[in-house]
Structures are given as C-alpha cells and as structure tokens.
C-alpha cells in the first residue's frame, strides 16, 4: 500500500519521491509552515485517489488487501463468508500544524450502522500528536494515541468509540488509510439509523459499500467493488 500511495501522489507532484513519505508536506508545498494549510494539495491528491487512471494500482492494491488480509482476519473473529466494506478508503494526510483536523466524534454521528467496525492502516510512523486518539470502549473516555508503524493495522469500534486528532506538533506528516467494514452476518441493508429523509438507506452495496465473498472450495476471497466516491 505504501508504494502504491507514493506512486499515486508522485503523479500529482513528482518531487514526492525525493522525500520520505512522512516529509511529503515539503514536496507538496516548498514553502510549507505549520501555521499554513495545504488543503488544496490534499484535495488534488484525493481527486487522484478516487478518479484518476494513475490511482488504478492503488485501488487494485486495496482490493488485494481486502482479499488477502481483511477477509481472513474478520473470518477469524466472526465465522462468515461475506464482508461488506467501504468501497473508497479514506487517505488521510495530517501534516505538522497548529490546528487539529476534524473534531471528536464517533461514526454513528454520521448515520453509519452499528455493526460497522473500523480498520486503520498507517503508512508512516504514527505517534504522539500526529496520530489518531481513541477511547477503548464506548463512553469510557480513556483516550490514548494509536502509536503504530507501517506494517501494523488497528481495528477499533469507531461506530461507538469517540476518536479524534490533535494539532500535529511533530515534524512528521502522518499518512494513513482507514475504512469501515461490516461482517456479513452483522450487515443490515436498511438500518433505521442510516436512512435519509426519503426513508431510503444512505449506504448501499454497489454504492458506498463494496462486497467481498469467500469461495469455500478454493479458500480465496473475491471483491465486487462499489462506486468510486468522495463520500466518507
């Protein structure tokens, strides 16, 4: 995933390959300063993530991650042969800054169904104020930083557990992926908490969600992707 991200971002700004991934704020903005934002660069990158031909390798790598890791991992927790997943993963760039990105929240605030769990994938070292903070159980308020490195994956119940970022006072940009996943037996195609004003579900398979299924004979997972979308 890390190489796929670097390839995609370097199609936007070739100088990215001259820097460590954690220092890409300097490649994207030669005049970068923590008090300044580089939202425009992030928007350009996210546009490539979802829509560009340059991002095909990244999307293909993400689908392999679903089949090779997430499917088997979830099956170990809850025996199932089906996985519903966020079709367009979120690429997060958190540069050194005197402002936090977003605000404390849990995903149920955005009408996501309660059977959903979160997988958070660091592509750089995540530590201190550049990482995500979360409580261990809903309402416990024992917030701790998710201090992990590339090659590790964090699973947490972001639907009910409050999580947030702090102003990044480190010298490093945190680059990470995250996605929402619902084990097949837990998936509700029309949950009451996830309906629009017209009564229809806000998040559907083939739209917000893709679907992965296990072939019991071969033991392999295959993916039916959802829509390429900016909706998180």
N, C-alpha and C positions, 0 to 999 in steps of 0.2 A: 504493500500500500504506500509506503514512504516514497519509493522510486516512482510510482505512478503519479503521486501528487506532485513531485518535483518536475516530472515531465510535463504535466498539465500546466503548472504555474510558469514554467520556463517558456511555454508557448505564448504567454502573456508578456513576460519580461525575461529575456534570455540571460540577464545578469544574475538571475537566481542561482545558477549553477556555480557561481563564483563564491557563494556563501554557504555556511552551514544553514540547515533548514531553520534553526532557531534564530538566525540572524537575517531572515528574509525581509524584515522591515527596512533594512538598509538597501537591499536590492530594489524593492518596490518604491522606495522614496529616499533618494540620496540625501535629502535634507531632513530626514526624519528626526523628530524630537518627541519625547514622551507627552508633552503638552499638546501636540498636534495629532490629528486623526488621520488614518489612511483608509477611510471608509470607501473612497472611490476605487482604490486598488482592490479592496476586498470584493466590492460589487463586480468588478471586471473579472476577477478570478471565479466567483460563484457563477457568473454567466457562462464561463467556460465549463465549469463543473457540470452544469445541467444540460447545456445545449450544444456545445461545440464538438466538432469531429475530433478535436485534439483530446477530448476527455473520454473517448471511447475506451482506451486502455484502462483508465481509472474505473469506469463503470463495470467493465469486464472483470477487473481485479476485485471489485466489491462483491460481485456475484459469486466469484470463486471463494471469497471469504465467507459468504453465507453458506455455501455448499460444503466447504471443507472444514469450517470451524463452528459457525453458529448453529447450524442444523444438528450436527452430532452433539454439541455441548448442551443445547436445550433438551435434546432427547435423553441425555443422562439425568437431567433434573426431573423431567416430566415425560415419561414414555409417550411419544407421539410420532406420527409420520408426516406431519404438516406444520409449517411455520409461516406465519403472516408477518411481513416485515415492512418497515418504511422504505419505499421504493427509491427515494432520493436521499441518501445520507447527508447529514449536515457537516460541512467542512468548517471548522472553527479556527480563526486566526486571532490570537489575543496578544497584541504587541505590548511592549512597555508603554505604560500610560498612567496618567494621574486620575483617570476615570474608569469606573467599572463598566463592563459590558453587560447589559441586561439588568435584571433585578431578581431578588429571591423569589422563587416560585416552585410549584410542583406542576406536572404536566396535566393533571386533572383540571387545572385552571383554564386550560385551552381545549377543554371538551374531549380529551382523549379517554378511551375506555379503560376501566380499572384493571383488566387483565394484562395490560401492557407493561413490559419491563424495558429498561434502558441498557444499552451496551455502549461504552465509552472507550475509544481506541486512541491512545496517544501516539503521535508520530514524532514527537520530540520529548525531551525530559520535562516532566510536569512536577512542579514543586512550589512550596511557599505560596506567594500571592499570584503566581501565573497560572495556577491550576484551578480546577473545579472544587468547590466545597459542598459537602452534603451531610445530612443527618443520617444516622444508621437505621432508624426506624421512624415511621410517620409520627410526628409530634414530639419526638424525643429531644430535638434541638441540641444534640451533641455534635455540632458541626466540626468536621475535620477536613483537611485538604486531601485530595486523592493524589498521593505522591507516588507516581509510577513512571516508567520509562518505556521507550519504544520496544515493542515485543510483548508487552503486557496488555491485558484487556480488563476493564472494570465492568461488572454487572451490578446494577442497583435499581431499586424500585422508585424511579423518578416520577411515577404517576402520583404517588402519595408522599414521598420524601422530598422535603424542601431542599433545593440546591441553588447555587449562585456562584458568581465570581467576585473577586476583589480587584481594585486597581492594581495593575501589574507593575510592582515596584522592582522586579528583577530585570536584568539586562537581556533576557531571552523572550522571543515570541513563542508562545505555546501554539502548536499546530496539532489539531486532533479531529477525529471523526466521531460522530455519535449517531445512533439510530435507535428507533423504537421497534420492539418485537413483541408479538403475541403468539404464544404456543397455540397450536391448532385447537386443542380442547377448550381453551380459555377464550377463544375469539367469538365475539358477538357481532354478527353482521349489521345489527341495527340497535345498538345500546341506547337507552334513554338519555344518557349523559352526553351523547355525541350526535345529537340531531340539530339540524338547522331550524330556522323559523317555519319552513315549509313541512317540517316533520321528517324530512329525508335524512339519511345518515351523512355526516360530514366527511367521513373517511371510509372509502370503499376499496375492495380488492380490484385491481386493474386501474385504480386511480392513485390515491395516496399510498396504498399498500401494494406490494408485490407478494408473491406466494412461492414458497419452496416446498417440494414434496419428496419424500423418500421412496425410492424403488426398493421394496423389501428383497427382491430377488438379487439385485446387484449390490445393494447396500449403499448406493450413491444417491445424492440429493440433486435435484434439478430445479431451476428457477423459472417462474413465469413473471416477468417484470411488470411493474405498474407504470404509471405515467411519469415522464420527466417533468418535475415541478419545483417551484421555489417555495411551496407551502411547507412549513416546518411544524 
